[in-house]
């Protein structure tokens, strides 16, 4: 860049900071002069309050660039099918596509590699994002050189619990999954609440999201080094039995957990029916918002997920990224939008907006931000620590099919339709065929 371009870039960055009221140190450069004014960027997004908050901020972006942005939201349960239809159709109807990490490899052909554009903007992706989130936006099953998008929504898992009930009964958050059973029994003996709300129903693989931590904690794996199903191992069988025994043997989960999805389990706590729920941190809003919960924020505590006795704690991560449709005819304008949207100051503004209760952060600077942590009781610093060793699902194209197979098997076990060992072995056989396909 020559001196004049540097001055223009600095002015654009200063304008972004001053006119939005956002903290924009090291702001990525929006091109001066509104070269893409009049263009419209169409976004296909999963439904999430965080993304609705972004949409509410669009008038400022549109004022700065002259680019209009239009969102279409799809419910989570329908999103993968919608993306697959777009992949087959190869249309340019949407310029921005949002995708969950577990679906990524089968959908990679939809996305434009962004390396050159990111370099032009001077964005240091490795410094900005924890690797657990950045891997979701890379090709090559998470290890490739091409960056396909910006992580915008990412989660770690926590154990949320009724702090007031625990204090009254003299209980501490469980450090191990065995502790969770013990604490759940004491809750049920000392109150009218169920111990822990679990979710074994079938909804987009949600009943696998805690099970995976049991599996890893037992030393099991989803696939082996050769890419073959490994979850029907002795470790996998023991982990699965322990996971479903929370409901079937120990009965510290409400009977409805057999068909609960994630939302049902969170609502069980929010409506004063259960004392604990292991779940993604973004569910904090639903547990503490007067619109969705009978509880006040001071009644909800959180702690790291329990671990297996004597083993390190695990947290399975989940990441959504926004990328550019490879068939888009408005790629330059779309990159301007993603440059603005992905800037740390936008994420921070949503986190600190007192009219919202949004906790999701994927950027290192915000995970460690003092004001953010002050607002949410240190949740983000704990999330940053957990992300250092966090893992995600294997990123290979057939994972969605394998996930569907496992999800069905887990529900059959939890509802008493199947026993653990034969159900896992049958699932492994079906998964093996899917992996060969």
C-alpha positions as MATLAB code, in Angstrom:
seq = 'XXXXXXXXXXXXXXXXXXXXXXXXXXXXXXXXXXXXXXXXXXXXXXXXXXXXXXXXXXXXXXXXXXXXXXXXXXXXXXXXXXXXXXXXXXXXXXXXXXXXXXXXXXXXXXXXXXXXXXXXXXXXXXXXXXXXXXXXXXXXXXXXXXXXXXXXXXXXXXXXXXXXXXXXXXXXXXXXXXXXXXXXXXXXXXXXXXXXXXXXXXXXXXXXXXXXXXXXXXXXXXXXXXXXXXXXXXXXXXXXXXXXXXXXXXXXXXXXXXXXXXXXXXXXXXXXXXXXXXXXXXXXXXXXXXXXXXXXXXXXXXXXXXXXXXXXXXXXXXXXXXXXXXXXXXXXXXXXXXXXXXXXXXXXXXXXXXXXXXXXXXXXXXXXXXXXXXXXXXXXXXXXXXXXXXXXXXXXXXXXXXXXXXXXXXXXXXXXXXXXXXXXXXXXXXXXXXXXX';
ca = [
       0.000    0.000    0.000;
       1.270    3.540   -0.797;
       1.058    6.427    1.678;
      -2.268    7.672    0.325;
      -3.813    4.185    0.621;
      -2.480    3.829    4.151;
      -4.085    7.146    5.119;
      -7.372    6.080    3.530;
      -7.247    2.717    5.278;
      -6.553    4.389    8.606;
      -9.437    6.771    8.037;
     -11.758    3.885    7.254;
     -10.687    2.079   10.408;
     -11.145    5.224   12.468;
     -14.591    5.715   10.971;
     -15.544    2.175   11.914;
     -14.476    2.758   15.504;
     -15.969    6.211   15.888;
     -19.297    5.783   14.166;
     -20.250    2.413   15.616;
     -18.982    3.026   19.103;
     -17.190   -0.343   18.962;
     -13.660   -0.949   20.126;
     -11.826   -1.333   16.819;
      -8.106   -1.415   17.557;
      -6.301   -3.182   14.723;
      -9.462   -2.912   12.638;
      -9.420   -4.856    9.397;
      -9.596   -2.445    6.479;
     -12.822   -1.759    4.672;
     -12.106   -0.480    1.188;
     -12.451    3.310    1.006;
     -14.769    5.019   -1.410;
     -17.625    2.509   -1.192;
     -16.633    0.655   -4.391;
     -19.386   -1.937   -3.950;
     -22.222    0.439   -3.122;
     -25.562   -0.735   -4.466;
     -24.725   -4.454   -4.278;
     -26.746   -6.814   -2.093;
     -25.164   -9.657   -0.141;
     -27.528  -12.518    0.687;
     -26.817  -14.592    3.790;
     -28.086  -18.112    4.472;
     -27.835  -18.542    8.237;
     -28.936  -20.974   10.868;
     -31.301  -19.508   13.455;
     -29.373  -18.132   16.444;
     -29.838  -15.030   18.615;
     -26.222  -14.047   17.988;
     -26.860  -13.808   14.255;
     -30.052  -11.838   14.828;
     -27.941   -9.414   16.871;
     -25.561   -9.083   13.927;
     -28.484   -8.352   11.629;
     -29.627   -5.559   13.947;
     -26.206   -3.901   13.519;
     -26.348   -3.911    9.711;
     -27.471   -0.285    9.192;
     -24.020    0.886   10.270;
     -22.251   -1.474    7.878;
     -24.564   -0.428    5.078;
     -23.854    3.241    5.849;
     -20.097    2.648    5.751;
     -20.066    0.629    2.514;
     -23.311    1.171    0.633;
     -23.701   -2.623    0.572;
     -27.062   -4.025    1.587;
     -27.241   -7.333    3.440;
     -30.244   -9.634    3.604;
     -30.540  -12.650    5.889;
     -32.550  -15.813    5.434;
     -32.719  -17.970    8.551;
     -33.150  -21.744    8.572;
     -33.903  -23.778   11.740;
     -31.066  -26.028   12.893;
     -32.987  -29.237   12.170;
     -33.406  -28.231    8.507;
     -30.087  -26.510    7.872;
     -28.008  -29.442    6.667;
     -30.698  -30.461    4.161;
     -30.912  -26.879    2.882;
     -27.138  -26.636    2.427;
     -27.052  -29.973    0.629;
     -29.743  -28.731   -1.755;
     -27.670  -25.623   -2.448;
     -24.600  -27.798   -3.062;
     -26.465  -29.834   -5.668;
     -28.121  -26.821   -7.317;
     -24.853  -24.812   -7.578;
     -26.762  -21.522   -7.535;
     -25.596  -18.045   -6.557;
     -28.790  -17.329   -4.618;
     -26.782  -16.928   -1.401;
     -23.414  -15.210   -1.165;
     -22.716  -16.197    2.446;
     -23.291  -19.727    3.719;
     -23.148  -20.835    7.357;
     -22.151  -24.386    8.174;
     -21.442  -26.474   11.279;
     -18.060  -28.158   11.550;
     -19.453  -31.696   11.525;
     -21.057  -31.077    8.141;
     -18.124  -29.199    6.646;
     -16.146  -31.791    4.671;
     -19.114  -32.928    2.583;
     -19.913  -29.279    1.867;
     -16.376  -27.924    1.268;
     -16.929  -27.664   -2.516;
     -19.473  -24.906   -1.860;
     -16.894  -22.540   -0.367;
     -14.409  -20.148   -1.964;
     -10.869  -20.397   -0.463;
     -10.185  -17.080    1.275;
      -6.406  -17.147    1.805;
      -5.582  -14.347   -0.636;
      -8.442  -12.166    0.537;
      -7.533  -12.667    4.195;
      -3.891  -11.810    3.468;
      -4.978   -8.676    1.616;
      -6.954   -7.602    4.674;
      -4.018   -8.309    6.984;
      -6.038  -10.615    9.233;
      -4.013  -13.018   11.412;
      -6.420  -15.932   11.729;
      -4.133  -18.014   13.956;
      -3.788  -15.182   16.442;
      -7.461  -14.297   16.334;
      -9.043  -17.749   16.821;
      -8.300  -20.785   19.020;
      -7.241  -23.684   16.830;
     -10.216  -25.741   18.009;
     -12.448  -23.280   16.133;
     -10.137  -22.429   13.248;
      -9.808  -26.102   12.219;
     -13.507  -26.125   11.393;
     -12.977  -23.504    8.696;
     -10.035  -25.235    6.978;
     -10.221  -27.771    4.181;
      -8.355  -31.084    4.258;
     -10.516  -32.384    7.090;
      -9.452  -29.468    9.250;
      -5.727  -29.690    8.479;
      -5.515  -28.155    5.004;
      -3.918  -24.857    4.012;
      -7.080  -23.288    2.605;
      -9.237  -21.211    4.930;
     -12.855  -21.480    3.798;
     -14.516  -19.082    6.208;
     -14.567  -17.185    9.474;
     -15.563  -18.977   12.693;
     -18.440  -16.904   14.051;
     -20.211  -19.169   16.487;
     -18.432  -21.706   18.656;
     -19.109  -23.501   21.882;
     -17.531  -25.277   24.781;
     -19.571  -27.385   27.164;
     -20.166  -26.629   30.839;
     -22.102  -28.122   33.713;
     -24.851  -25.681   34.647;
     -26.420  -26.206   38.059;
     -28.861  -24.720   40.540;
     -26.480  -22.776   42.761;
     -29.173  -21.988   45.332;
     -30.127  -25.653   45.692;
     -26.499  -26.765   45.897;
     -25.769  -24.133   48.547;
     -28.779  -25.167   50.628;
     -27.805  -28.843   50.470;
     -24.076  -28.212   50.957;
     -23.155  -29.668   47.569;
     -20.314  -28.874   45.194;
     -20.419  -29.147   41.387;
     -19.420  -32.672   40.332;
     -15.797  -33.152   39.338;
     -16.381  -36.587   37.785;
     -19.282  -38.308   36.061;
     -19.516  -40.595   39.106;
     -19.778  -37.492   41.283;
     -22.659  -36.334   39.078;
     -24.582  -39.500   39.977;
     -23.880  -39.001   43.684;
     -24.801  -35.326   43.617;
     -27.937  -36.108   41.616;
     -29.088  -38.599   44.242;
     -28.551  -36.065   47.022;
     -30.487  -33.434   45.094;
     -33.400  -35.829   44.639;
     -33.330  -36.790   48.336;
     -33.245  -33.163   49.474;
     -35.571  -31.467   47.003;
     -38.373  -32.076   44.542;
     -35.981  -31.755   41.564;
     -34.530  -34.409   39.301;
     -30.764  -34.629   39.588;
     -29.608  -33.953   36.048;
     -31.446  -33.327   32.789;
     -29.935  -35.451   30.005;
     -30.965  -35.663   26.354;
     -31.084  -38.971   24.538;
     -33.655  -38.082   21.867;
     -32.942  -37.772   18.144;
     -32.331  -34.220   16.936;
     -29.341  -33.492   14.729;
     -26.957  -35.686   16.714;
     -27.577  -33.837   19.985;
     -27.674  -37.067   22.002;
     -24.015  -37.666   21.043;
     -22.694  -34.384   22.371;
     -22.247  -35.491   25.977;
     -21.673  -39.147   25.071;
     -18.553  -38.152   23.123;
     -17.003  -36.827   26.340;
     -17.759  -40.131   28.070;
     -16.151  -41.946   25.132;
     -12.979  -39.860   25.123;
     -12.814  -39.920   28.910;
     -12.822  -43.739   28.839;
      -9.986  -43.702   26.310;
     -12.214  -44.577   23.372;
     -12.316  -42.990   19.933;
     -14.905  -42.481   17.243;
     -12.578  -43.765   14.512;
      -9.136  -45.362   14.584;
      -5.962  -44.216   12.820;
      -7.084  -45.918    9.610;
     -10.442  -44.147    9.670;
     -12.460  -47.210   10.690;
     -15.232  -47.081   13.326;
     -13.719  -47.567   16.790;
     -16.620  -46.739   19.097;
     -17.684  -50.378   19.596;
     -14.437  -51.112   21.476;
     -14.417  -52.224   25.116;
     -13.853  -48.593   26.076;
     -16.728  -47.445   23.896;
     -19.093  -50.043   25.325;
     -18.178  -49.085   28.899;
     -18.531  -45.387   28.137;
     -21.943  -45.859   26.513;
     -23.193  -47.997   29.371;
     -22.133  -45.338   31.875;
     -23.794  -42.649   29.773;
     -27.209  -44.324   29.530;
     -27.058  -45.642   33.114;
     -27.530  -42.066   34.336;
     -31.128  -42.574   33.222;
     -31.679  -46.324   33.123;
     -29.839  -47.590   36.213;
     -29.223  -44.665   38.544;
     -32.431  -42.831   37.647;
     -31.039  -39.391   38.473;
     -32.338  -38.000   35.168;
     -36.031  -37.308   34.536;
     -37.815  -40.119   32.697;
     -38.457  -37.743   29.802;
     -34.720  -37.596   29.105;
     -35.129  -40.685   26.920;
     -36.814  -38.471   24.326;
     -35.438  -35.068   25.359;
     -33.489  -32.986   22.907;
     -31.049  -30.351   24.112;
     -33.719  -27.664   24.434;
     -35.973  -29.951   26.467;
     -33.144  -30.634   28.921;
     -32.323  -26.943   29.319;
     -36.001  -26.150   29.841;
     -36.188  -28.796   32.558;
     -33.694  -26.755   34.572;
     -35.096  -23.379   33.523;
     -38.595  -24.412   34.658;
     -37.382  -25.626   38.042;
     -37.674  -29.366   37.394;
     -34.001  -30.459   37.329;
     -30.889  -29.264   39.147;
     -28.149  -29.816   36.550;
     -27.648  -29.929   32.803;
     -24.390  -30.553   30.908;
     -24.698  -28.447   27.791;
     -23.165  -25.851   25.487;
     -22.388  -22.515   27.137;
     -24.697  -20.597   24.824;
     -27.614  -22.099   26.749;
     -26.781  -19.776   29.659;
     -29.144  -17.209   28.133;
     -32.098  -19.592   28.156;
     -31.392  -20.519   31.770;
     -31.256  -16.939   33.052;
     -33.527  -14.899   30.783;
     -36.874  -14.045   32.391;
     -38.554  -14.612   29.027;
     -37.585  -18.288   28.973;
     -36.768  -19.198   32.579;
     -38.331  -19.121   36.016;
     -34.850  -18.667   37.496;
     -32.805  -15.585   38.271;
     -29.156  -15.330   37.150;
     -27.896  -15.696   40.722;
     -29.574  -19.132   40.928;
     -27.476  -20.557   38.084;
     -23.871  -21.624   38.520;
     -21.504  -23.239   36.050;
     -18.435  -25.447   36.238;
     -16.245  -27.400   33.812;
     -17.727  -30.633   32.523;
     -17.040  -33.615   34.789;
     -14.360  -36.107   33.775;
     -13.814  -39.804   34.217;
     -12.178  -40.590   37.591;
      -8.448  -40.046   37.336;
      -8.675  -38.718   33.787;
      -8.298  -35.233   32.357;
     -11.511  -33.380   31.631;
     -12.614  -33.117   28.013;
     -14.891  -30.710   26.262;
     -16.183  -31.439   22.816;
     -16.336  -28.220   20.800;
     -18.778  -27.157   18.142;
     -18.078  -24.439   15.568;
     -20.077  -22.652   12.887;
     -18.316  -20.692   10.176;
     -19.492  -18.233    7.539;
     -17.888  -18.513    4.119;
     -18.341  -17.234    0.581;
     -20.365  -19.310   -1.877;
     -17.987  -20.302   -4.652;
     -20.776  -19.529   -7.177;
     -21.387  -16.006   -5.835;
     -21.129  -13.153   -8.341;
     -20.572  -10.655   -5.517;
     -17.465  -12.057   -3.850;
     -15.710   -8.732   -3.269;
     -18.745   -7.170   -1.603;
     -19.252  -10.367    0.382;
     -15.678  -10.250    1.672;
     -16.264   -6.668    2.812;
     -19.224   -7.899    4.816;
     -17.323  -10.821    6.352;
     -14.382   -8.536    7.163;
     -16.697   -6.266    9.133;
     -18.775   -9.035   10.676;
     -15.787  -11.058   11.878;
     -13.982   -8.145   13.491;
     -13.505   -8.725   17.245;
     -15.260   -5.475   18.059;
     -18.552   -6.723   16.579;
     -18.468   -9.874   18.695;
     -17.533   -7.828   21.762;
     -20.368   -5.352   21.242;
     -22.906   -8.194   21.268;
     -21.368   -9.677   24.418;
     -21.534   -6.376   26.298;
     -24.994   -5.356   25.102;
     -27.073   -5.330   28.300;
     -30.290   -5.642   26.296;
     -29.137   -9.132   25.257;
     -27.909  -12.178   27.121;
     -25.569  -13.565   24.464;
     -22.445  -15.373   25.693;
     -20.973  -16.839   22.488;
     -17.390  -15.796   21.714;
     -14.855  -17.451   19.417;
     -12.040  -14.890   19.420;
      -9.126  -14.954   21.840;
      -9.285  -11.243   22.608;
     -12.919  -11.477   23.716;
     -12.505  -14.738   25.611;
      -9.888  -12.971   27.741;
     -11.548   -9.547   27.819;
     -11.905   -8.208   31.387;
     -15.297   -6.573   30.848;
     -16.737   -9.621   29.125;
     -15.581  -11.871   31.954;
     -16.873   -9.442   34.572;
     -20.318   -9.561   33.002;
     -20.491  -13.360   32.822;
     -18.645  -14.361   35.974;
     -15.449  -15.530   34.302;
     -17.204  -17.926   31.926;
     -15.170  -16.834   28.916;
     -11.803  -17.140   30.618;
     -12.809  -20.672   31.615;
     -13.864  -21.306   28.019;
     -10.503  -20.076   26.729;
      -8.718  -22.461   29.064;
     -10.908  -25.356   27.997;
     -10.314  -24.619   24.327;
      -6.568  -25.199   24.669;
      -7.055  -28.947   24.693;
     -10.523  -29.129   23.190;
     -11.452  -31.555   20.466;
     -14.100  -31.701   17.784;
     -15.646  -34.511   15.813;
     -13.605  -36.098   13.009;
     -13.849  -33.950    9.919;
     -14.486  -36.364    7.078;
     -17.266  -36.239    4.472;
     -19.178  -39.249    5.795;
     -19.399  -38.022    9.393;
     -23.011  -36.806    8.996;
     -24.065  -40.330    7.978;
     -22.068  -41.883   10.817;
     -23.595  -39.365   13.226;
     -27.099  -40.321   12.087;
     -26.315  -44.000   12.651;
     -24.922  -43.365   16.138;
     -27.765  -41.026   17.055;
     -30.353  -43.685   16.239;
     -28.420  -46.350   18.170;
     -28.097  -44.123   21.233;
     -31.811  -43.427   21.289;
     -32.640  -47.121   20.925;
     -30.418  -47.920   23.905;
     -31.820  -45.128   26.074;
     -35.419  -46.118   25.330;
     -34.764  -49.783   26.136;
     -35.128  -51.004   22.567;
     -31.542  -52.282   22.375;
     -28.614  -53.315   24.558;
     -25.343  -51.413   24.447;
     -22.927  -53.935   22.953;
     -25.070  -55.269   20.090;
     -26.367  -51.787   19.298;
     -22.849  -50.355   19.018;
     -21.602  -53.310   17.005;
     -24.516  -52.978   14.571;
     -23.888  -49.224   14.352;
     -20.197  -49.847   13.661;
     -21.102  -52.241   10.852;
     -23.412  -49.698    9.241;
     -20.852  -46.928    9.755;
     -18.166  -49.049    8.104;
     -20.321  -49.382    5.010;
     -20.986  -45.627    4.997;
     -17.280  -44.890    5.237;
     -16.550  -47.119    2.271;
     -19.253  -45.455    0.179;
];
